[in-house]
C-alpha cells in the first residue's frame, strides 16, 4: 500500500517544476497521514526530495556548476505563510542583509506574522515567526517592506549616503503604488526618506 502511495507522490512531483517547496499535507488527498509520511521518508532516502526541516520538503533543482539550488530563508517563510493563509513581514538584521546593507548573515531570523507563532530550524539557522497585530502587516511591497524594516533597524542617525544609494537601487524593483502605500505606514522620517529616494515625494 505504501509503495502505491509513494508512486502517486512521485508522479505528482514529476508533474511539477523542480525547485518547489512542499509540505506533508500537500499530498493529503493521496492517502493516510502515516502512508504519506513513510512515502516522503522513502523519497528522501532515494534522494528524490530533500527534507528542509520537519514537514517541509524540496523537489530539488540542480545546477551543473552550483549543485542543488536551495530556497532562501525568505522563500521558506513565504511558502509557510501561503500555506497558513497568513501574512509575514521581515525584521531587523535579515532586512539589512537582504538589501545588501550588511554582510552579516543572521543566524536567528525573525518575521512578524498574524499566523501561528513558531520556531523552525532551517540548516544552521533558526526562523522565528512572531505574532503581531494585523495592522503591522499591511504593507504590500516585498522590497519596500524590507527597506522600512532595515531603516528601523539602522536608526535615522546611521543612514549614510552609501545606505541611501543602495536603497535607491533596491527600490527601483518596487512599484510606485506599493512604495507610496507602504511609506504611509512607516514612521514619518522613514516615509519622507523613501519617497525622496524614489523621487515620488509629494510636492
Rosetta constraint file for C-alpha pairs under 8 A:
AtomPair CA 1 CA 5 HARMONIC 6.44 0.50
AtomPair CA 1 CA 35 HARMONIC 7.93 0.50
AtomPair CA 2 CA 6 HARMONIC 6.03 0.50
AtomPair CA 2 CA 35 HARMONIC 5.48 0.50
AtomPair CA 2 CA 36 HARMONIC 7.81 0.50
AtomPair CA 2 CA 38 HARMONIC 7.12 0.50
AtomPair CA 2 CA 39 HARMONIC 6.39 0.50
AtomPair CA 3 CA 7 HARMONIC 6.25 0.50
AtomPair CA 3 CA 39 HARMONIC 7.21 0.50
AtomPair CA 4 CA 8 HARMONIC 6.43 0.50
AtomPair CA 5 CA 9 HARMONIC 6.22 0.50
AtomPair CA 5 CA 30 HARMONIC 6.48 0.50
AtomPair CA 5 CA 31 HARMONIC 6.53 0.50
AtomPair CA 5 CA 35 HARMONIC 6.87 0.50
AtomPair CA 5 CA 36 HARMONIC 6.96 0.50
AtomPair CA 5 CA 39 HARMONIC 6.67 0.50
AtomPair CA 6 CA 10 HARMONIC 6.13 0.50
AtomPair CA 6 CA 36 HARMONIC 7.45 0.50
AtomPair CA 6 CA 39 HARMONIC 4.68 0.50
AtomPair CA 6 CA 40 HARMONIC 7.30 0.50
AtomPair CA 6 CA 42 HARMONIC 7.90 0.50
AtomPair CA 6 CA 43 HARMONIC 7.70 0.50
AtomPair CA 7 CA 11 HARMONIC 6.04 0.50
AtomPair CA 8 CA 12 HARMONIC 6.19 0.50
AtomPair CA 8 CA 30 HARMONIC 6.96 0.50
AtomPair CA 9 CA 13 HARMONIC 6.28 0.50
AtomPair CA 9 CA 27 HARMONIC 6.94 0.50
AtomPair CA 9 CA 30 HARMONIC 7.41 0.50
AtomPair CA 9 CA 39 HARMONIC 7.50 0.50
AtomPair CA 9 CA 40 HARMONIC 7.91 0.50
AtomPair CA 10 CA 14 HARMONIC 6.23 0.50
AtomPair CA 11 CA 15 HARMONIC 6.39 0.50
AtomPair CA 12 CA 16 HARMONIC 6.92 0.50
AtomPair CA 13 CA 17 HARMONIC 7.81 0.50
AtomPair CA 13 CA 59 HARMONIC 7.20 0.50
AtomPair CA 16 CA 20 HARMONIC 7.88 0.50
AtomPair CA 18 CA 59 HARMONIC 5.42 0.50
AtomPair CA 18 CA 60 HARMONIC 5.52 0.50
AtomPair CA 18 CA 61 HARMONIC 4.92 0.50
AtomPair CA 19 CA 58 HARMONIC 6.51 0.50
AtomPair CA 19 CA 59 HARMONIC 5.45 0.50
AtomPair CA 19 CA 60 HARMONIC 4.83 0.50
AtomPair CA 19 CA 61 HARMONIC 4.73 0.50
AtomPair CA 19 CA 69 HARMONIC 7.34 0.50
AtomPair CA 19 CA 70 HARMONIC 7.76 0.50
AtomPair CA 19 CA 71 HARMONIC 7.64 0.50
AtomPair CA 20 CA 58 HARMONIC 5.95 0.50
AtomPair CA 20 CA 59 HARMONIC 5.59 0.50
AtomPair CA 20 CA 60 HARMONIC 7.22 0.50
AtomPair CA 21 CA 56 HARMONIC 7.08 0.50
AtomPair CA 21 CA 57 HARMONIC 5.74 0.50
AtomPair CA 21 CA 58 HARMONIC 4.71 0.50
AtomPair CA 21 CA 59 HARMONIC 6.56 0.50
AtomPair CA 21 CA 76 HARMONIC 7.51 0.50
AtomPair CA 21 CA 79 HARMONIC 7.14 0.50
AtomPair CA 22 CA 26 HARMONIC 6.50 0.50
AtomPair CA 22 CA 56 HARMONIC 5.80 0.50
AtomPair CA 22 CA 57 HARMONIC 4.99 0.50
AtomPair CA 22 CA 58 HARMONIC 6.07 0.50
AtomPair CA 22 CA 59 HARMONIC 7.52 0.50
AtomPair CA 23 CA 27 HARMONIC 7.81 0.50
AtomPair CA 23 CA 55 HARMONIC 5.66 0.50
AtomPair CA 23 CA 56 HARMONIC 4.70 0.50
AtomPair CA 23 CA 57 HARMONIC 6.12 0.50
AtomPair CA 24 CA 28 HARMONIC 7.23 0.50
AtomPair CA 24 CA 36 HARMONIC 7.18 0.50
AtomPair CA 24 CA 37 HARMONIC 7.12 0.50
AtomPair CA 24 CA 40 HARMONIC 7.88 0.50
AtomPair CA 24 CA 55 HARMONIC 5.43 0.50
AtomPair CA 24 CA 56 HARMONIC 6.69 0.50
AtomPair CA 24 CA 57 HARMONIC 7.84 0.50
AtomPair CA 25 CA 33 HARMONIC 7.96 0.50
AtomPair CA 27 CA 31 HARMONIC 7.56 0.50
AtomPair CA 27 CA 36 HARMONIC 6.94 0.50
AtomPair CA 28 CA 32 HARMONIC 6.86 0.50
AtomPair CA 28 CA 33 HARMONIC 6.69 0.50
AtomPair CA 28 CA 36 HARMONIC 7.27 0.50
AtomPair CA 30 CA 36 HARMONIC 7.58 0.50
AtomPair CA 31 CA 35 HARMONIC 6.26 0.50
AtomPair CA 31 CA 36 HARMONIC 6.27 0.50
AtomPair CA 32 CA 36 HARMONIC 6.17 0.50
AtomPair CA 33 CA 37 HARMONIC 6.06 0.50
AtomPair CA 34 CA 38 HARMONIC 6.26 0.50
AtomPair CA 35 CA 39 HARMONIC 6.04 0.50
AtomPair CA 36 CA 40 HARMONIC 6.09 0.50
AtomPair CA 37 CA 41 HARMONIC 6.14 0.50
AtomPair CA 38 CA 42 HARMONIC 6.15 0.50
AtomPair CA 39 CA 43 HARMONIC 6.24 0.50
AtomPair CA 40 CA 44 HARMONIC 6.18 0.50
AtomPair CA 40 CA 49 HARMONIC 7.87 0.50
AtomPair CA 41 CA 45 HARMONIC 6.40 0.50
AtomPair CA 42 CA 46 HARMONIC 6.21 0.50
AtomPair CA 43 CA 47 HARMONIC 6.10 0.50
AtomPair CA 43 CA 48 HARMONIC 5.27 0.50
AtomPair CA 43 CA 49 HARMONIC 5.89 0.50
AtomPair CA 44 CA 48 HARMONIC 5.94 0.50
AtomPair CA 44 CA 49 HARMONIC 5.06 0.50
AtomPair CA 44 CA 50 HARMONIC 5.55 0.50
AtomPair CA 44 CA 51 HARMONIC 6.66 0.50
AtomPair CA 48 CA 59 HARMONIC 6.97 0.50
AtomPair CA 48 CA 60 HARMONIC 7.77 0.50
AtomPair CA 49 CA 57 HARMONIC 6.54 0.50
AtomPair CA 49 CA 58 HARMONIC 5.57 0.50
AtomPair CA 49 CA 59 HARMONIC 4.81 0.50
AtomPair CA 49 CA 60 HARMONIC 6.32 0.50
AtomPair CA 50 CA 57 HARMONIC 5.51 0.50
AtomPair CA 50 CA 58 HARMONIC 5.06 0.50
AtomPair CA 50 CA 59 HARMONIC 6.62 0.50
AtomPair CA 50 CA 60 HARMONIC 6.97 0.50
AtomPair CA 51 CA 55 HARMONIC 7.58 0.50
AtomPair CA 51 CA 56 HARMONIC 6.10 0.50
AtomPair CA 51 CA 57 HARMONIC 4.49 0.50
AtomPair CA 51 CA 58 HARMONIC 6.41 0.50
AtomPair CA 52 CA 56 HARMONIC 5.64 0.50
AtomPair CA 52 CA 57 HARMONIC 5.32 0.50
AtomPair CA 52 CA 58 HARMONIC 6.59 0.50
AtomPair CA 52 CA 122 HARMONIC 6.38 0.50
AtomPair CA 52 CA 123 HARMONIC 7.42 0.50
AtomPair CA 53 CA 57 HARMONIC 7.15 0.50
AtomPair CA 53 CA 120 HARMONIC 7.39 0.50
AtomPair CA 53 CA 121 HARMONIC 6.31 0.50
AtomPair CA 53 CA 122 HARMONIC 5.88 0.50
AtomPair CA 53 CA 123 HARMONIC 7.86 0.50
AtomPair CA 60 CA 68 HARMONIC 6.32 0.50
AtomPair CA 60 CA 69 HARMONIC 6.82 0.50
AtomPair CA 60 CA 70 HARMONIC 7.41 0.50
AtomPair CA 61 CA 68 HARMONIC 5.95 0.50
AtomPair CA 61 CA 69 HARMONIC 5.77 0.50
AtomPair CA 62 CA 66 HARMONIC 7.54 0.50
AtomPair CA 62 CA 67 HARMONIC 5.14 0.50
AtomPair CA 62 CA 68 HARMONIC 4.42 0.50
AtomPair CA 62 CA 69 HARMONIC 5.93 0.50
AtomPair CA 63 CA 67 HARMONIC 4.80 0.50
AtomPair CA 63 CA 68 HARMONIC 6.24 0.50
AtomPair CA 63 CA 69 HARMONIC 6.84 0.50
AtomPair CA 71 CA 75 HARMONIC 5.73 0.50
AtomPair CA 71 CA 76 HARMONIC 6.60 0.50
AtomPair CA 72 CA 76 HARMONIC 6.42 0.50
AtomPair CA 73 CA 77 HARMONIC 6.20 0.50
AtomPair CA 73 CA 122 HARMONIC 7.73 0.50
AtomPair CA 73 CA 127 HARMONIC 7.89 0.50
AtomPair CA 74 CA 78 HARMONIC 6.04 0.50
AtomPair CA 75 CA 79 HARMONIC 6.12 0.50
AtomPair CA 76 CA 80 HARMONIC 6.31 0.50
AtomPair CA 77 CA 81 HARMONIC 6.18 0.50
AtomPair CA 77 CA 88 HARMONIC 7.95 0.50
AtomPair CA 78 CA 82 HARMONIC 6.05 0.50
AtomPair CA 78 CA 88 HARMONIC 7.36 0.50
AtomPair CA 79 CA 83 HARMONIC 6.22 0.50
AtomPair CA 80 CA 84 HARMONIC 6.16 0.50
AtomPair CA 81 CA 85 HARMONIC 5.78 0.50
AtomPair CA 81 CA 86 HARMONIC 4.81 0.50
AtomPair CA 81 CA 87 HARMONIC 5.96 0.50
AtomPair CA 81 CA 88 HARMONIC 6.68 0.50
AtomPair CA 81 CA 115 HARMONIC 7.49 0.50
AtomPair CA 82 CA 86 HARMONIC 6.33 0.50
AtomPair CA 82 CA 87 HARMONIC 7.84 0.50
AtomPair CA 84 CA 115 HARMONIC 6.85 0.50
AtomPair CA 85 CA 115 HARMONIC 7.63 0.50
AtomPair CA 86 CA 113 HARMONIC 6.78 0.50
AtomPair CA 86 CA 114 HARMONIC 5.91 0.50
AtomPair CA 86 CA 115 HARMONIC 4.92 0.50
AtomPair CA 87 CA 113 HARMONIC 5.51 0.50
AtomPair CA 87 CA 114 HARMONIC 5.91 0.50
AtomPair CA 87 CA 115 HARMONIC 6.89 0.50
AtomPair CA 87 CA 137 HARMONIC 6.48 0.50
AtomPair CA 88 CA 111 HARMONIC 6.11 0.50
AtomPair CA 88 CA 112 HARMONIC 5.37 0.50
AtomPair CA 88 CA 113 HARMONIC 4.44 0.50
AtomPair CA 88 CA 114 HARMONIC 7.08 0.50
AtomPair CA 88 CA 137 HARMONIC 6.56 0.50
AtomPair CA 89 CA 111 HARMONIC 5.42 0.50
AtomPair CA 89 CA 112 HARMONIC 5.12 0.50
AtomPair CA 89 CA 113 HARMONIC 6.64 0.50
AtomPair CA 89 CA 137 HARMONIC 6.35 0.50
AtomPair CA 89 CA 145 HARMONIC 7.07 0.50
AtomPair CA 89 CA 146 HARMONIC 7.97 0.50
AtomPair CA 90 CA 94 HARMONIC 6.92 0.50
AtomPair CA 90 CA 95 HARMONIC 6.22 0.50
AtomPair CA 90 CA 110 HARMONIC 6.53 0.50
AtomPair CA 90 CA 111 HARMONIC 4.57 0.50
AtomPair CA 90 CA 112 HARMONIC 6.45 0.50
AtomPair CA 90 CA 145 HARMONIC 7.54 0.50
AtomPair CA 90 CA 146 HARMONIC 6.49 0.50
AtomPair CA 90 CA 149 HARMONIC 6.79 0.50
AtomPair CA 91 CA 95 HARMONIC 5.87 0.50
AtomPair CA 91 CA 109 HARMONIC 7.88 0.50
AtomPair CA 91 CA 110 HARMONIC 5.94 0.50
AtomPair CA 91 CA 111 HARMONIC 5.82 0.50
AtomPair CA 91 CA 112 HARMONIC 7.27 0.50
AtomPair CA 91 CA 146 HARMONIC 7.61 0.50
AtomPair CA 91 CA 149 HARMONIC 5.30 0.50
AtomPair CA 91 CA 150 HARMONIC 7.23 0.50
AtomPair CA 91 CA 153 HARMONIC 7.85 0.50
AtomPair CA 92 CA 96 HARMONIC 6.64 0.50
AtomPair CA 92 CA 110 HARMONIC 7.74 0.50
AtomPair CA 92 CA 149 HARMONIC 5.89 0.50
AtomPair CA 92 CA 150 HARMONIC 5.80 0.50
AtomPair CA 92 CA 152 HARMONIC 7.38 0.50
AtomPair CA 92 CA 153 HARMONIC 5.07 0.50
AtomPair CA 93 CA 97 HARMONIC 6.20 0.50
AtomPair CA 93 CA 102 HARMONIC 7.74 0.50
AtomPair CA 93 CA 104 HARMONIC 7.73 0.50
AtomPair CA 93 CA 106 HARMONIC 6.36 0.50
AtomPair CA 93 CA 109 HARMONIC 7.87 0.50
AtomPair CA 93 CA 150 HARMONIC 7.14 0.50
AtomPair CA 93 CA 153 HARMONIC 7.07 0.50
AtomPair CA 94 CA 98 HARMONIC 6.05 0.50
AtomPair CA 94 CA 105 HARMONIC 7.44 0.50
AtomPair CA 94 CA 106 HARMONIC 6.03 0.50
AtomPair CA 94 CA 109 HARMONIC 6.24 0.50
AtomPair CA 94 CA 110 HARMONIC 7.70 0.50
AtomPair CA 95 CA 99 HARMONIC 6.28 0.50
AtomPair CA 95 CA 146 HARMONIC 5.13 0.50
AtomPair CA 95 CA 147 HARMONIC 7.06 0.50
AtomPair CA 95 CA 149 HARMONIC 6.09 0.50
AtomPair CA 95 CA 150 HARMONIC 5.09 0.50
AtomPair CA 96 CA 100 HARMONIC 6.33 0.50
AtomPair CA 96 CA 101 HARMONIC 4.90 0.50
AtomPair CA 96 CA 102 HARMONIC 5.44 0.50
AtomPair CA 96 CA 146 HARMONIC 7.73 0.50
AtomPair CA 96 CA 147 HARMONIC 7.95 0.50
AtomPair CA 96 CA 149 HARMONIC 7.95 0.50
AtomPair CA 96 CA 150 HARMONIC 4.98 0.50
AtomPair CA 96 CA 153 HARMONIC 7.94 0.50
AtomPair CA 97 CA 101 HARMONIC 5.69 0.50
AtomPair CA 97 CA 102 HARMONIC 4.76 0.50
AtomPair CA 97 CA 103 HARMONIC 6.09 0.50
AtomPair CA 97 CA 104 HARMONIC 6.47 0.50
AtomPair CA 97 CA 105 HARMONIC 6.51 0.50
AtomPair CA 97 CA 106 HARMONIC 7.83 0.50
AtomPair CA 98 CA 146 HARMONIC 7.71 0.50
AtomPair CA 99 CA 146 HARMONIC 7.37 0.50
AtomPair CA 99 CA 147 HARMONIC 7.47 0.50
AtomPair CA 99 CA 166 HARMONIC 7.49 0.50
AtomPair CA 99 CA 167 HARMONIC 7.36 0.50
AtomPair CA 99 CA 170 HARMONIC 6.85 0.50
AtomPair CA 100 CA 166 HARMONIC 7.34 0.50
AtomPair CA 101 CA 163 HARMONIC 6.67 0.50
AtomPair CA 101 CA 166 HARMONIC 7.20 0.50
AtomPair CA 106 CA 125 HARMONIC 7.78 0.50
AtomPair CA 107 CA 124 HARMONIC 7.02 0.50
AtomPair CA 107 CA 125 HARMONIC 4.74 0.50
AtomPair CA 107 CA 126 HARMONIC 6.33 0.50
AtomPair CA 108 CA 125 HARMONIC 5.84 0.50
AtomPair CA 108 CA 126 HARMONIC 4.87 0.50
AtomPair CA 108 CA 127 HARMONIC 5.98 0.50
AtomPair CA 108 CA 128 HARMONIC 7.35 0.50
AtomPair CA 109 CA 125 HARMONIC 7.36 0.50
AtomPair CA 109 CA 126 HARMONIC 6.18 0.50
AtomPair CA 109 CA 127 HARMONIC 4.78 0.50
AtomPair CA 109 CA 128 HARMONIC 6.08 0.50
AtomPair CA 110 CA 127 HARMONIC 5.95 0.50
AtomPair CA 110 CA 128 HARMONIC 4.76 0.50
AtomPair CA 110 CA 129 HARMONIC 6.01 0.50
AtomPair CA 110 CA 130 HARMONIC 6.91 0.50
AtomPair CA 111 CA 127 HARMONIC 7.66 0.50
AtomPair CA 111 CA 128 HARMONIC 6.23 0.50
AtomPair CA 111 CA 129 HARMONIC 4.96 0.50
AtomPair CA 111 CA 130 HARMONIC 6.03 0.50
AtomPair CA 112 CA 129 HARMONIC 5.79 0.50
AtomPair CA 112 CA 130 HARMONIC 4.82 0.50
AtomPair CA 112 CA 131 HARMONIC 5.89 0.50
AtomPair CA 112 CA 132 HARMONIC 5.92 0.50
AtomPair CA 112 CA 137 HARMONIC 7.67 0.50
AtomPair CA 113 CA 117 HARMONIC 7.27 0.50
AtomPair CA 113 CA 129 HARMONIC 6.10 0.50
AtomPair CA 113 CA 130 HARMONIC 5.80 0.50
AtomPair CA 113 CA 131 HARMONIC 5.11 0.50
AtomPair CA 113 CA 132 HARMONIC 5.78 0.50
AtomPair CA 113 CA 134 HARMONIC 7.98 0.50
AtomPair CA 113 CA 137 HARMONIC 7.24 0.50
AtomPair CA 114 CA 131 HARMONIC 5.64 0.50
AtomPair CA 114 CA 132 HARMONIC 5.78 0.50
AtomPair CA 114 CA 133 HARMONIC 6.53 0.50
AtomPair CA 114 CA 134 HARMONIC 5.90 0.50
AtomPair CA 114 CA 137 HARMONIC 7.61 0.50
AtomPair CA 115 CA 131 HARMONIC 6.84 0.50
AtomPair CA 116 CA 129 HARMONIC 7.52 0.50
AtomPair CA 116 CA 131 HARMONIC 7.02 0.50
AtomPair CA 117 CA 128 HARMONIC 7.49 0.50
AtomPair CA 117 CA 129 HARMONIC 4.99 0.50
AtomPair CA 117 CA 130 HARMONIC 5.13 0.50
AtomPair CA 117 CA 131 HARMONIC 5.41 0.50
AtomPair CA 118 CA 128 HARMONIC 5.94 0.50
AtomPair CA 118 CA 129 HARMONIC 5.28 0.50
AtomPair CA 118 CA 130 HARMONIC 7.07 0.50
AtomPair CA 119 CA 126 HARMONIC 6.71 0.50
AtomPair CA 119 CA 127 HARMONIC 5.62 0.50
AtomPair CA 119 CA 128 HARMONIC 4.55 0.50
AtomPair CA 119 CA 129 HARMONIC 6.34 0.50
AtomPair CA 120 CA 126 HARMONIC 5.67 0.50
AtomPair CA 120 CA 127 HARMONIC 4.99 0.50
AtomPair CA 120 CA 128 HARMONIC 6.45 0.50
AtomPair CA 121 CA 125 HARMONIC 5.89 0.50
AtomPair CA 121 CA 126 HARMONIC 4.69 0.50
AtomPair CA 121 CA 127 HARMONIC 6.29 0.50
AtomPair CA 122 CA 126 HARMONIC 6.10 0.50
AtomPair CA 122 CA 127 HARMONIC 7.09 0.50
AtomPair CA 132 CA 136 HARMONIC 6.79 0.50
AtomPair CA 133 CA 137 HARMONIC 7.46 0.50
AtomPair CA 134 CA 138 HARMONIC 7.01 0.50
AtomPair CA 138 CA 182 HARMONIC 7.90 0.50
AtomPair CA 138 CA 185 HARMONIC 7.92 0.50
AtomPair CA 139 CA 145 HARMONIC 6.34 0.50
AtomPair CA 139 CA 178 HARMONIC 7.78 0.50
AtomPair CA 139 CA 181 HARMONIC 7.23 0.50
AtomPair CA 139 CA 182 HARMONIC 5.18 0.50
AtomPair CA 139 CA 185 HARMONIC 7.44 0.50
AtomPair CA 140 CA 145 HARMONIC 7.51 0.50
AtomPair CA 140 CA 178 HARMONIC 5.61 0.50
AtomPair CA 140 CA 181 HARMONIC 7.30 0.50
AtomPair CA 140 CA 182 HARMONIC 6.57 0.50
AtomPair CA 141 CA 145 HARMONIC 5.82 0.50
AtomPair CA 141 CA 174 HARMONIC 6.66 0.50
AtomPair CA 141 CA 175 HARMONIC 7.67 0.50
AtomPair CA 141 CA 178 HARMONIC 5.14 0.50
AtomPair CA 141 CA 179 HARMONIC 6.87 0.50
AtomPair CA 141 CA 182 HARMONIC 7.14 0.50
AtomPair CA 142 CA 146 HARMONIC 6.33 0.50
AtomPair CA 142 CA 174 HARMONIC 7.68 0.50
AtomPair CA 143 CA 147 HARMONIC 6.17 0.50
AtomPair CA 143 CA 170 HARMONIC 6.94 0.50
AtomPair CA 143 CA 171 HARMONIC 6.29 0.50
AtomPair CA 143 CA 173 HARMONIC 7.26 0.50
AtomPair CA 143 CA 174 HARMONIC 6.06 0.50
AtomPair CA 144 CA 148 HARMONIC 6.23 0.50
AtomPair CA 144 CA 171 HARMONIC 6.54 0.50
AtomPair CA 144 CA 174 HARMONIC 6.78 0.50
AtomPair CA 144 CA 178 HARMONIC 7.26 0.50
AtomPair CA 144 CA 179 HARMONIC 5.88 0.50
AtomPair CA 144 CA 182 HARMONIC 6.71 0.50
AtomPair CA 144 CA 183 HARMONIC 7.97 0.50
AtomPair CA 145 CA 149 HARMONIC 6.19 0.50
AtomPair CA 145 CA 182 HARMONIC 6.99 0.50
AtomPair CA 146 CA 150 HARMONIC 6.01 0.50
AtomPair CA 147 CA 151 HARMONIC 6.16 0.50
AtomPair CA 147 CA 167 HARMONIC 6.83 0.50
AtomPair CA 147 CA 171 HARMONIC 7.93 0.50
AtomPair CA 148 CA 152 HARMONIC 6.20 0.50
AtomPair CA 148 CA 186 HARMONIC 6.77 0.50
AtomPair CA 148 CA 190 HARMONIC 6.81 0.50
AtomPair CA 149 CA 153 HARMONIC 6.30 0.50
AtomPair CA 150 CA 154 HARMONIC 6.22 0.50
AtomPair CA 151 CA 155 HARMONIC 5.89 0.50
AtomPair CA 151 CA 156 HARMONIC 7.25 0.50
AtomPair CA 151 CA 159 HARMONIC 7.66 0.50
AtomPair CA 151 CA 190 HARMONIC 6.92 0.50
AtomPair CA 152 CA 156 HARMONIC 7.88 0.50
AtomPair CA 152 CA 190 HARMONIC 7.93 0.50
AtomPair CA 154 CA 158 HARMONIC 5.77 0.50
AtomPair CA 154 CA 159 HARMONIC 6.91 0.50
AtomPair CA 155 CA 159 HARMONIC 7.02 0.50
AtomPair CA 156 CA 189 HARMONIC 7.46 0.50
AtomPair CA 156 CA 190 HARMONIC 7.96 0.50
AtomPair CA 159 CA 163 HARMONIC 5.88 0.50
AtomPair CA 159 CA 164 HARMONIC 6.98 0.50
AtomPair CA 160 CA 164 HARMONIC 6.36 0.50
AtomPair CA 161 CA 165 HARMONIC 6.20 0.50
AtomPair CA 162 CA 166 HARMONIC 6.25 0.50
AtomPair CA 163 CA 167 HARMONIC 6.15 0.50
AtomPair CA 164 CA 168 HARMONIC 6.04 0.50
AtomPair CA 164 CA 197 HARMONIC 7.10 0.50
AtomPair CA 165 CA 169 HARMONIC 6.30 0.50
AtomPair CA 166 CA 170 HARMONIC 6.26 0.50
AtomPair CA 167 CA 171 HARMONIC 5.95 0.50
AtomPair CA 167 CA 197 HARMONIC 7.72 0.50
AtomPair CA 168 CA 172 HARMONIC 6.49 0.50
AtomPair CA 168 CA 197 HARMONIC 5.66 0.50
AtomPair CA 168 CA 198 HARMONIC 6.27 0.50
AtomPair CA 169 CA 173 HARMONIC 7.79 0.50
AtomPair CA 170 CA 174 HARMONIC 7.73 0.50
AtomPair CA 171 CA 198 HARMONIC 7.04 0.50
AtomPair CA 172 CA 198 HARMONIC 7.50 0.50
AtomPair CA 174 CA 178 HARMONIC 6.83 0.50
AtomPair CA 174 CA 179 HARMONIC 6.78 0.50
AtomPair CA 175 CA 179 HARMONIC 6.29 0.50
AtomPair CA 176 CA 180 HARMONIC 6.12 0.50
AtomPair CA 176 CA 200 HARMONIC 7.71 0.50
AtomPair CA 177 CA 181 HARMONIC 6.11 0.50
AtomPair CA 178 CA 182 HARMONIC 5.96 0.50
AtomPair CA 179 CA 183 HARMONIC 5.89 0.50
AtomPair CA 179 CA 194 HARMONIC 7.88 0.50
AtomPair CA 179 CA 195 HARMONIC 7.62 0.50
AtomPair CA 180 CA 184 HARMONIC 6.57 0.50
AtomPair CA 180 CA 195 HARMONIC 7.31 0.50
AtomPair CA 180 CA 200 HARMONIC 7.67 0.50
AtomPair CA 181 CA 185 HARMONIC 7.20 0.50
AtomPair CA 182 CA 186 HARMONIC 6.66 0.50
AtomPair CA 183 CA 190 HARMONIC 7.36 0.50
AtomPair CA 183 CA 191 HARMONIC 4.55 0.50
AtomPair CA 183 CA 192 HARMONIC 7.75 0.50
AtomPair CA 183 CA 194 HARMONIC 6.91 0.50
AtomPair CA 183 CA 195 HARMONIC 7.17 0.50
AtomPair CA 184 CA 191 HARMONIC 6.38 0.50
AtomPair CA 185 CA 191 HARMONIC 7.79 0.50
AtomPair CA 186 CA 190 HARMONIC 6.07 0.50
AtomPair CA 186 CA 191 HARMONIC 5.52 0.50
AtomPair CA 187 CA 191 HARMONIC 6.11 0.50
AtomPair CA 188 CA 192 HARMONIC 6.21 0.50
AtomPair CA 189 CA 193 HARMONIC 6.18 0.50
AtomPair CA 190 CA 194 HARMONIC 6.08 0.50
AtomPair CA 191 CA 195 HARMONIC 6.19 0.50
AtomPair CA 192 CA 196 HARMONIC 6.03 0.50
AtomPair CA 192 CA 201 HARMONIC 7.07 0.50
AtomPair CA 193 CA 197 HARMONIC 6.02 0.50
AtomPair CA 194 CA 198 HARMONIC 6.22 0.50
AtomPair CA 195 CA 199 HARMONIC 5.90 0.50
AtomPair CA 195 CA 200 HARMONIC 4.97 0.50
AtomPair CA 195 CA 201 HARMONIC 4.47 0.50
AtomPair CA 195 CA 202 HARMONIC 7.92 0.50
AtomPair CA 196 CA 200 HARMONIC 6.24 0.50
AtomPair CA 196 CA 201 HARMONIC 5.22 0.50
